[in-house]
Amino acid sequence: MKQRIFGIDLLRVVAMIFVIIDHTVAAYLGADDVTMMRIIVGDSVLFFMISGAVLLPVEGSGKAFLLKRFRRIIPPFLSWSIVYLLLSWYFDGWTLGKLWKEFYSLPLKPSFSAAWFMYVLIGFYLVAPIMSVWIKNVSRRWIEYALVLWALSTMIHYAAYFVDFPQDIHDTMLSPFVGYLGYMLLGYYLWRYPLQEESHRYQVVAWGVLLLLAVALPIRLYFFTEKYGLTHMLYDDLHINIVAYMAMCFILVTRVKKMPQWITIGVNRLAKLSFGVYLCHTAIYQYVISPHIVGCESAALIAPVATLLCSALFIYLLSITPLKRYVC
């Protein structure tokens, strides 16, 4: 059995908590509070970074890698997609015709909002063997070159608010670098070349740049909100402030090597359940938690905590049954 890495497990748990907060708290907050909350939680991109850290470069044949990964994720993903379709059919009054149409649309259309992540992840798996050939045959500087160009692509939207920029971002010279794939490469880079192992001067400069982009930039842009309408940009996963913030989270969390044994055991168990929790938490919140906390003054606090606990317990119970392969 592959040895587990505590820092990565802890990051999985942090990412899981971030996702649940993002998907449960927004309904109970005002617009400004939602903006600040989403800047902090950063959605699902930490999972992309974890994939880059633990999977790149692919060892062995690409075919074996793809078979292993798809056998791992497709059965639970398909099972939960069908569950969400049935829940929508039952609670939302779908006709059987609509249910069937949504079912055969699954290869291209998610059946629940959080499932967008799975389509991107499958795309990552498809390209991982190709990326691995490149990673194995280039120096660190070429990887940094690709990451810099990707980072620049995440700044284009900001520039469009201050200069005449009629083009779509996909029509620019940086279009090959636009997208979530950069997070996978960033995760690999930060794991392969830990910041704490660099020189003191390098670390000071790196932290200065990250803090400037992750903290100072959002604060500065926040005051331009009324004039330029930048609010929605502050928490977009593919904008530079979130990239920098997620890099900081990755660096800080993965530096944790050990904690008290009871915490380590808890983190390890939650990390093993994280995939199943990700897939089921929306249904748990929407159909189990939310109806019981309507009008509650502490709903914004109760919602994420109750959703996490109920989802983890539910997936744990399923994981000790023969259904494990199909749910988590």
VENDA-V581806 format. One record per helix or strand of 3 or more residues. SS is the DSSP state (H for helix, E for strand). FROM is the first residue (numbers start at 1). LEN is the number of residues. If there is no record, write none. Layout:
SS&FROM&LEN / SS&FROM&LEN
This chain:
H&6&19 / H&26&3 / H&31&11 / H&45&11 / H&62&31 / H&96&9 / H&113&24 / H&140&14 / H&156&4 / H&169&3 / H&175&3 / H&181&12 / H&195&3 / H&200&23 / H&225&4 / H&231&4 / H&240&15 / H&261&32 / H&299&21 / H&324&4
